[in-house]
Amino acid sequence: EMLERFAKGNGYYEPQYQAYKEREKQQILRLGRALKVYFKIDGEPIVRDGQGWKTAFLIRPEGWKEPPEENW
């Protein structure tokens, strides 16, 4: 579920509700550890970025279509 949130946010996720921030922080840390082990990543796959978190890899939601280059 958390990985899907990152995909929908184009690799970025910021907790919306203060009451959930600590719980979501723990979920993100567990996800990062699982990704490191599964993909044998040396660095951190998810890092803090301002008020949220950012993936150090490209992730897109299911069904995402690459926009034409002129829109980038």
PyMOL commands that set and color helices and strands:
alter all, ss='L'
color gray80, all
select helices_A, chain A and resi 2-8+18-39+69-71
alter helices_A, ss='H'
color red, helices_A
select strands_A, chain A and resi 12-13+46-49+52-55
alter strands_A, ss='S'
color yellow, strands_A
deselect
rebuild
show_as cartoon
